[in-house]
Amino acid sequence: MGKDISRIEANKNQFSSSVKELLSNEALTEFLKILETYKLKQVARNCSNFYHDSKEWIDYQRKETTAEHVYSSLKLADYFLYSEEEFSTLDRLKIYSLLMYHDDVEIETEDTCISQVEKRKSKNIEELHAVPILAAKYPKVIWKIFSDYDAEYRNNSTPEAKFVHAIDKLDALVHELQYPQDWGPKWFTQDNVIKWFQPSFEYSPTFMAYFRTILNFLEKNNYF
Protein backbone atom coordinates (compact mmCIF):
# COMPACT_ATOMS: atom_id res chain seq x y z
CA MET A 1 0.00 0.00 0.00
CA GLY A 2 2.80 2.39 0.96
CA LYS A 3 4.61 1.67 -2.32
CA ASP A 4 1.45 2.43 -4.29
CA ILE A 5 1.04 5.80 -2.54
CA SER A 6 4.69 6.67 -3.20
CA ARG A 7 4.27 5.75 -6.85
CA ILE A 8 1.14 7.90 -7.16
CA GLU A 9 2.89 10.86 -5.53
CA ALA A 10 5.89 10.46 -7.85
CA ASN A 11 3.60 10.38 -10.89
CA LYS A 12 1.77 13.48 -9.64
CA ASN A 13 5.04 15.35 -9.21
CA GLN A 14 6.21 14.30 -12.67
CA PHE A 15 2.89 15.39 -14.15
CA SER A 16 3.06 18.75 -12.37
CA SER A 17 6.55 19.36 -13.72
CA SER A 18 5.36 18.55 -17.24
CA VAL A 19 2.44 20.97 -16.95
CA LYS A 20 4.68 23.74 -15.61
CA GLU A 21 7.06 23.20 -18.49
CA LEU A 22 4.20 23.24 -20.99
CA LEU A 23 2.83 26.46 -19.58
CA SER A 24 6.12 28.25 -20.00
CA ASN A 25 6.05 30.64 -22.95
CA GLU A 26 8.76 28.86 -24.90
CA ALA A 27 7.22 25.39 -24.55
CA LEU A 28 3.73 26.61 -25.33
CA THR A 29 4.94 28.43 -28.44
CA GLU A 30 6.64 25.25 -29.61
CA PHE A 31 3.54 23.15 -28.91
CA LEU A 32 1.23 25.53 -30.77
CA LYS A 33 3.30 25.09 -33.92
CA ILE A 34 1.23 21.93 -34.34
CA LEU A 35 -1.48 24.23 -35.69
CA GLU A 36 0.60 24.57 -38.85
CA THR A 37 -0.31 20.96 -39.68
CA TYR A 38 -4.01 21.79 -39.27
CA LYS A 39 -3.81 24.01 -42.35
CA LEU A 40 -4.06 20.84 -44.44
CA LYS A 41 -7.77 20.99 -43.63
CA GLN A 42 -7.93 24.20 -45.71
CA VAL A 43 -6.14 22.98 -48.85
CA ALA A 44 -8.62 22.35 -51.66
CA ARG A 45 -8.29 19.50 -54.14
CA ASN A 46 -10.10 19.28 -57.45
CA CYS A 47 -12.38 16.43 -56.34
CA SER A 48 -15.96 17.27 -55.41
CA ASN A 49 -17.23 16.83 -51.87
CA PHE A 50 -20.96 17.50 -51.51
CA TYR A 51 -22.52 16.95 -48.10
CA HIS A 52 -25.22 18.01 -45.67
CA ASP A 53 -24.13 19.86 -42.53
CA SER A 54 -26.52 18.53 -39.89
CA LYS A 55 -25.32 21.13 -37.37
CA GLU A 56 -26.19 24.15 -39.52
CA TRP A 57 -28.74 22.33 -41.71
CA ILE A 58 -27.01 23.50 -44.89
CA ASP A 59 -26.20 21.57 -48.07
CA TYR A 60 -22.64 22.24 -49.22
CA GLN A 61 -21.16 21.78 -52.67
CA ARG A 62 -17.44 22.30 -52.39
CA LYS A 63 -14.08 20.70 -53.13
CA GLU A 64 -12.53 17.95 -51.05
CA THR A 65 -9.68 19.05 -48.79
CA THR A 66 -6.29 17.37 -48.73
CA ALA A 67 -6.86 16.37 -45.10
CA GLU A 68 -10.03 14.54 -46.13
CA HIS A 69 -8.09 12.78 -48.88
CA VAL A 70 -5.49 11.65 -46.33
CA TYR A 71 -8.21 10.29 -44.05
CA SER A 72 -9.92 8.22 -46.74
CA SER A 73 -6.55 7.02 -48.03
CA LEU A 74 -5.77 5.61 -44.59
CA LYS A 75 -9.04 3.68 -44.63
CA LEU A 76 -8.39 2.46 -48.19
CA ALA A 77 -4.90 1.33 -47.19
CA ASP A 78 -6.33 -0.72 -44.33
CA TYR A 79 -8.72 -2.42 -46.73
CA PHE A 80 -5.87 -3.65 -48.92
CA LEU A 81 -3.45 -4.39 -46.09
CA TYR A 82 -5.93 -6.67 -44.35
CA SER A 83 -7.61 -8.24 -47.38
CA GLU A 84 -4.92 -8.85 -50.01
CA GLU A 85 -2.13 -11.40 -49.54
CA GLU A 86 0.21 -9.47 -51.86
CA PHE A 87 0.60 -6.74 -49.23
CA SER A 88 0.78 -8.92 -46.10
CA THR A 89 4.52 -8.36 -45.55
CA LEU A 90 4.44 -4.58 -45.78
CA ASP A 91 5.25 -2.38 -42.78
CA ARG A 92 1.82 -1.07 -41.79
CA LEU A 93 3.10 1.63 -39.46
CA LYS A 94 5.37 3.01 -42.15
CA ILE A 95 2.46 3.04 -44.61
CA TYR A 96 0.28 4.94 -42.16
CA SER A 97 3.08 7.44 -41.57
CA LEU A 98 3.77 7.89 -45.28
CA LEU A 99 0.10 8.56 -45.89
CA MET A 100 -0.12 10.93 -42.94
CA TYR A 101 2.69 13.12 -44.28
CA HIS A 102 2.73 12.54 -48.06
CA ASP A 103 0.73 15.66 -48.94
CA ASP A 104 1.73 17.99 -46.08
CA VAL A 105 3.85 20.04 -48.48
CA GLU A 106 0.59 21.25 -50.07
CA ILE A 107 0.21 23.55 -47.06
CA GLU A 108 2.92 25.59 -48.82
CA THR A 109 2.33 24.77 -52.50
CA GLU A 110 -1.42 23.98 -52.59
CA ASP A 111 -2.69 20.96 -54.52
CA THR A 112 -1.76 20.46 -58.16
CA CYS A 113 -4.48 18.42 -59.82
CA ILE A 114 -3.43 15.51 -62.00
CA SER A 115 -5.20 17.21 -64.91
CA GLN A 116 -2.97 20.32 -64.68
CA VAL A 117 -0.41 18.86 -67.06
CA GLU A 118 1.72 21.98 -67.58
CA LYS A 119 1.79 22.95 -63.90
CA ARG A 120 2.77 19.41 -62.89
CA LYS A 121 6.00 19.70 -64.88
CA SER A 122 7.45 21.95 -62.17
CA LYS A 123 5.52 20.36 -59.29
CA ASN A 124 8.37 18.29 -57.86
CA ILE A 125 10.89 21.15 -57.93
CA GLU A 126 8.45 23.52 -56.25
CA GLU A 127 7.65 20.96 -53.58
CA LEU A 128 11.29 20.14 -52.89
CA HIS A 129 11.89 23.84 -52.31
CA ALA A 130 8.85 24.05 -50.01
CA VAL A 131 9.64 21.04 -47.78
CA PRO A 132 12.34 22.69 -45.61
CA ILE A 133 10.28 25.90 -45.43
CA LEU A 134 7.31 23.98 -44.05
CA ALA A 135 9.46 21.77 -41.80
CA ALA A 136 10.88 24.88 -40.12
CA LYS A 137 7.33 25.88 -39.11
CA TYR A 138 6.57 22.50 -37.53
CA PRO A 139 7.27 21.50 -33.91
CA LYS A 140 10.81 20.17 -33.64
CA VAL A 141 9.62 16.72 -32.61
CA ILE A 142 7.94 16.12 -35.99
CA TRP A 143 9.80 18.27 -38.53
CA LYS A 144 12.35 15.51 -39.28
CA ILE A 145 9.62 12.86 -39.37
CA PHE A 146 7.80 14.90 -42.00
CA SER A 147 10.98 15.51 -44.01
CA ASP A 148 12.03 11.86 -43.95
CA TYR A 149 8.65 10.45 -44.95
CA ASP A 150 8.22 13.08 -47.65
CA ALA A 151 11.57 12.03 -49.12
CA GLU A 152 10.73 8.32 -49.01
CA TYR A 153 7.38 8.91 -50.68
CA ARG A 154 8.91 11.19 -53.30
CA ASN A 155 11.72 8.74 -54.14
CA ASN A 156 9.22 5.88 -54.41
CA SER A 157 12.00 3.38 -53.79
CA THR A 158 10.48 1.19 -51.05
CA PRO A 159 7.60 -1.31 -51.28
CA GLU A 160 5.65 0.84 -48.82
CA ALA A 161 6.15 4.00 -50.88
CA LYS A 162 4.96 2.22 -54.04
CA PHE A 163 1.91 1.00 -52.16
CA VAL A 164 1.15 4.51 -50.91
CA HIS A 165 1.51 5.99 -54.40
CA ALA A 166 -1.06 3.47 -55.63
CA ILE A 167 -3.41 4.22 -52.72
CA ASP A 168 -3.05 7.96 -53.38
CA LYS A 169 -4.21 7.51 -56.97
CA LEU A 170 -6.86 4.90 -56.23
CA ASP A 171 -8.44 7.08 -53.56
CA ALA A 172 -9.21 9.78 -56.13
CA LEU A 173 -10.89 7.24 -58.42
CA VAL A 174 -12.93 5.66 -55.63
CA HIS A 175 -13.91 9.04 -54.18
CA GLU A 176 -15.11 10.32 -57.56
CA LEU A 177 -17.39 7.32 -58.12
CA GLN A 178 -19.84 9.38 -56.03
CA TYR A 179 -19.75 12.26 -58.54
CA PRO A 180 -20.53 11.15 -62.12
CA GLN A 181 -20.64 14.80 -63.23
CA ASP A 182 -16.85 15.04 -62.81
CA TRP A 183 -16.18 12.40 -65.45
CA GLY A 184 -16.34 12.31 -69.23
CA PRO A 185 -16.12 15.61 -71.10
CA LYS A 186 -15.03 17.54 -68.01
CA TRP A 187 -11.59 15.88 -67.83
CA PHE A 188 -11.91 12.35 -66.42
CA THR A 189 -12.06 10.69 -69.83
CA GLN A 190 -11.16 7.03 -70.23
CA ASP A 191 -7.92 7.84 -72.04
CA ASN A 192 -6.88 10.31 -69.37
CA VAL A 193 -7.70 7.92 -66.54
CA ILE A 194 -5.51 5.25 -68.09
CA LYS A 195 -2.68 7.70 -68.84
CA TRP A 196 -2.71 9.49 -65.49
CA PHE A 197 -3.49 6.66 -63.08
CA GLN A 198 -2.41 3.30 -64.49
CA PRO A 199 1.39 3.84 -64.10
CA SER A 200 0.99 3.86 -60.30
CA PHE A 201 -0.76 0.47 -60.38
CA GLU A 202 1.37 -1.44 -62.90
CA TYR A 203 3.88 -2.74 -60.33
CA SER A 204 1.12 -4.73 -58.58
CA PRO A 205 -1.14 -7.48 -59.99
CA THR A 206 -3.65 -6.73 -57.26
CA PHE A 207 -3.91 -3.02 -57.96
CA MET A 208 -4.09 -3.63 -61.72
CA ALA A 209 -6.97 -6.05 -61.19
CA TYR A 210 -8.86 -3.46 -59.14
CA PHE A 211 -8.07 -0.75 -61.67
CA ARG A 212 -9.41 -2.82 -64.59
CA THR A 213 -12.53 -3.63 -62.58
CA ILE A 214 -13.14 0.06 -61.89
CA LEU A 215 -12.62 0.92 -65.56
CA ASN A 216 -15.20 -1.69 -66.55
CA PHE A 217 -17.62 -0.34 -63.94
CA LEU A 218 -17.16 3.22 -65.23
CA GLU A 219 -17.73 2.19 -68.83
CA LYS A 220 -20.81 0.07 -68.07
CA ASN A 221 -22.37 2.84 -65.99
CA ASN A 222 -21.77 5.59 -68.57
CA TYR A 223 -19.30 7.67 -66.57
CA PHE A 224 -17.24 8.40 -69.65
KANORTA-V469595 format. One record per residue. N is the residue number from 1. RES is the residue in one letter. SS is DSSP state (~ for helix, > for strand, _ for the rest). PSI is psi in degrees with one decimal (* if undefined). Layout:
n=N res=RES ss=SS psi=PSI
n=N res=RES ss=SS psi=PSI
This chain:
n=1 res=M ss=_ psi=-46.0
n=2 res=G ss=~ psi=-37.7
n=3 res=K ss=~ psi=-39.2
n=4 res=D ss=~ psi=-42.6
n=5 res=I ss=~ psi=-42.3
n=6 res=S ss=~ psi=-40.4
n=7 res=R ss=~ psi=-42.1
n=8 res=I ss=~ psi=-44.9
n=9 res=E ss=~ psi=-40.7
n=10 res=A ss=~ psi=-41.8
n=11 res=N ss=~ psi=-38.6
n=12 res=K ss=~ psi=-42.7
n=13 res=N ss=~ psi=-40.0
n=14 res=Q ss=~ psi=-42.0
n=15 res=F ss=~ psi=-43.8
n=16 res=S ss=~ psi=-39.9
n=17 res=S ss=~ psi=-40.0
n=18 res=S ss=~ psi=-41.6
n=19 res=V ss=~ psi=-43.2
n=20 res=K ss=~ psi=-40.1
n=21 res=E ss=~ psi=-41.9
n=22 res=L ss=~ psi=-38.3
n=23 res=L ss=~ psi=-6.5
n=24 res=S ss=_ psi=149.1
n=25 res=N ss=~ psi=-44.2
n=26 res=E ss=~ psi=-45.5
n=27 res=A ss=~ psi=-39.9
n=28 res=L ss=~ psi=-40.9
n=29 res=T ss=~ psi=-42.4
n=30 res=E ss=~ psi=-44.2
n=31 res=F ss=~ psi=-43.7
n=32 res=L ss=~ psi=-9.1
n=33 res=K ss=_ psi=-18.0
n=34 res=I ss=_ psi=-24.7
n=35 res=L ss=~ psi=-21.6
n=36 res=E ss=~ psi=-36.8
n=37 res=T ss=~ psi=-27.1
n=38 res=Y ss=~ psi=-18.6
n=39 res=K ss=~ psi=-14.7
n=40 res=L ss=~ psi=-22.7
n=41 res=K ss=~ psi=-16.1
n=42 res=Q ss=~ psi=3.0
n=43 res=V ss=_ psi=120.8
n=44 res=A ss=> psi=137.1
n=45 res=R ss=> psi=179.1
n=46 res=N ss=> psi=-13.0
n=47 res=C ss=> psi=143.3
n=48 res=S ss=> psi=154.4
n=49 res=N ss=> psi=89.8
n=50 res=F ss=> psi=134.4
n=51 res=Y ss=> psi=165.0
n=52 res=H ss=> psi=124.4
n=53 res=D ss=> psi=104.5
n=54 res=S ss=_ psi=-14.0
n=55 res=K ss=_ psi=-43.2
n=56 res=E ss=_ psi=-8.5
n=57 res=W ss=_ psi=49.8
n=58 res=I ss=> psi=137.8
n=59 res=D ss=> psi=126.3
n=60 res=Y ss=> psi=138.1
n=61 res=Q ss=> psi=105.8
n=62 res=R ss=> psi=-177.5
n=63 res=K ss=> psi=151.0
n=64 res=E ss=> psi=147.3
n=65 res=T ss=> psi=160.1
n=66 res=T ss=~ psi=-36.5
n=67 res=A ss=~ psi=-38.1
n=68 res=E ss=~ psi=-38.4
n=69 res=H ss=~ psi=-42.1
n=70 res=V ss=~ psi=-43.4
n=71 res=Y ss=~ psi=-50.7
n=72 res=S ss=~ psi=-29.7
n=73 res=S ss=~ psi=-37.9
n=74 res=L ss=~ psi=-42.3
n=75 res=K ss=~ psi=-42.4
n=76 res=L ss=~ psi=-40.5
n=77 res=A ss=~ psi=-44.7
n=78 res=D ss=~ psi=-39.0
n=79 res=Y ss=~ psi=-48.6
n=80 res=F ss=~ psi=-37.4
n=81 res=L ss=~ psi=-34.0
n=82 res=Y ss=~ psi=-8.4
n=83 res=S ss=~ psi=-19.9
n=84 res=E ss=_ psi=122.0
n=85 res=E ss=~ psi=-33.4
n=86 res=E ss=~ psi=-30.7
n=87 res=F ss=~ psi=11.6
n=88 res=S ss=_ psi=-20.6
n=89 res=T ss=_ psi=-0.1
n=90 res=L ss=_ psi=154.2
n=91 res=D ss=_ psi=103.6
n=92 res=R ss=~ psi=-42.4
n=93 res=L ss=~ psi=-40.2
n=94 res=K ss=~ psi=-40.2
n=95 res=I ss=~ psi=-45.1
n=96 res=Y ss=~ psi=-41.9
n=97 res=S ss=~ psi=-42.3
n=98 res=L ss=~ psi=-43.8
n=99 res=L ss=~ psi=-40.0
n=100 res=M ss=~ psi=-35.1
n=101 res=Y ss=~ psi=-5.4
n=102 res=H ss=_ psi=-24.3
n=103 res=D ss=_ psi=11.8
n=104 res=D ss=_ psi=-34.4
n=105 res=V ss=_ psi=-20.9
n=106 res=E ss=~ psi=-14.9
n=107 res=I ss=~ psi=-35.2
n=108 res=E ss=~ psi=-40.7
n=109 res=T ss=~ psi=-15.0
n=110 res=E ss=_ psi=169.3
n=111 res=D ss=_ psi=140.9
n=112 res=T ss=_ psi=109.9
n=113 res=C ss=_ psi=148.5
n=114 res=I ss=_ psi=-21.2
n=115 res=S ss=_ psi=-11.9
n=116 res=Q ss=_ psi=74.4
n=117 res=V ss=~ psi=-47.9
n=118 res=E ss=~ psi=-43.6
n=119 res=K ss=~ psi=-31.4
n=120 res=R ss=~ psi=-15.3
n=121 res=K ss=_ psi=-30.9
n=122 res=S ss=_ psi=5.7
n=123 res=K ss=~ psi=-49.1
n=124 res=N ss=~ psi=-41.5
n=125 res=I ss=~ psi=-45.0
n=126 res=E ss=~ psi=-39.6
n=127 res=E ss=~ psi=-39.7
n=128 res=L ss=~ psi=-36.8
n=129 res=H ss=~ psi=-33.7
n=130 res=A ss=~ psi=-24.8
n=131 res=V ss=~ psi=-53.3
n=132 res=P ss=~ psi=-28.5
n=133 res=I ss=~ psi=-44.7
n=134 res=L ss=~ psi=-41.8
n=135 res=A ss=~ psi=-37.7
n=136 res=A ss=_ psi=-19.7
n=137 res=K ss=_ psi=-11.5
n=138 res=Y ss=_ psi=159.0
n=139 res=P ss=_ psi=145.6
n=140 res=K ss=~ psi=-30.2
n=141 res=V ss=~ psi=-17.1
n=142 res=I ss=~ psi=-4.8
n=143 res=W ss=~ psi=-37.6
n=144 res=K ss=~ psi=-35.3
n=145 res=I ss=~ psi=-48.8
n=146 res=F ss=~ psi=-48.9
n=147 res=S ss=~ psi=-42.8
n=148 res=D ss=~ psi=-44.7
n=149 res=Y ss=~ psi=-33.6
n=150 res=D ss=~ psi=-43.5
n=151 res=A ss=~ psi=-42.7
n=152 res=E ss=~ psi=-42.5
n=153 res=Y ss=~ psi=-43.8
n=154 res=R ss=~ psi=-39.2
n=155 res=N ss=~ psi=-24.9
n=156 res=N ss=_ psi=40.6
n=157 res=S ss=_ psi=-7.7
n=158 res=T ss=_ psi=157.3
n=159 res=P ss=~ psi=-37.6
n=160 res=E ss=~ psi=-39.3
n=161 res=A ss=~ psi=-40.9
n=162 res=K ss=~ psi=-42.1
n=163 res=F ss=~ psi=-44.8
n=164 res=V ss=~ psi=-38.0
n=165 res=H ss=~ psi=-42.0
n=166 res=A ss=~ psi=-43.0
n=167 res=I ss=~ psi=-42.0
n=168 res=D ss=~ psi=-44.4
n=169 res=K ss=~ psi=-42.7
n=170 res=L ss=~ psi=-34.4
n=171 res=D ss=~ psi=-41.1
n=172 res=A ss=~ psi=-41.9
n=173 res=L ss=~ psi=-46.9
n=174 res=V ss=~ psi=-44.0
n=175 res=H ss=~ psi=-44.6
n=176 res=E ss=~ psi=-5.8
n=177 res=L ss=_ psi=-22.9
n=178 res=Q ss=_ psi=-11.5
n=179 res=Y ss=_ psi=77.3
n=180 res=P ss=~ psi=-25.3
n=181 res=Q ss=~ psi=-15.8
n=182 res=D ss=~ psi=-2.4
n=183 res=W ss=> psi=-177.1
n=184 res=G ss=~ psi=-130.1
n=185 res=P ss=~ psi=-25.4
n=186 res=K ss=~ psi=-55.2
n=187 res=W ss=_ psi=-22.9
n=188 res=F ss=> psi=62.4
n=189 res=T ss=_ psi=165.2
n=190 res=Q ss=~ psi=-43.0
n=191 res=D ss=~ psi=-42.4
n=192 res=N ss=~ psi=-39.5
n=193 res=V ss=~ psi=-44.1
n=194 res=I ss=~ psi=-43.7
n=195 res=K ss=~ psi=-41.1
n=196 res=W ss=~ psi=-30.4
n=197 res=F ss=~ psi=-38.5
n=198 res=Q ss=~ psi=-39.4
n=199 res=P ss=~ psi=-30.0
n=200 res=S ss=~ psi=-16.1
n=201 res=F ss=~ psi=-16.9
n=202 res=E ss=_ psi=-22.5
n=203 res=Y ss=_ psi=-16.4
n=204 res=S ss=_ psi=121.7
n=205 res=P ss=~ psi=-36.9
n=206 res=T ss=~ psi=-49.7
n=207 res=F ss=~ psi=-36.5
n=208 res=M ss=~ psi=-37.7
n=209 res=A ss=~ psi=-43.2
n=210 res=Y ss=~ psi=-41.2
n=211 res=F ss=~ psi=-45.4
n=212 res=R ss=~ psi=-38.5
n=213 res=T ss=~ psi=-42.4
n=214 res=I ss=~ psi=-42.0
n=215 res=L ss=~ psi=-44.2
n=216 res=N ss=~ psi=-41.4
n=217 res=F ss=~ psi=-44.7
n=218 res=L ss=~ psi=-41.9
n=219 res=E ss=~ psi=-44.2
n=220 res=K ss=~ psi=-28.6
n=221 res=N ss=_ psi=17.6
n=222 res=N ss=_ psi=37.0
n=223 res=Y ss=_ psi=-35.3
n=224 res=F ss=_ psi=*
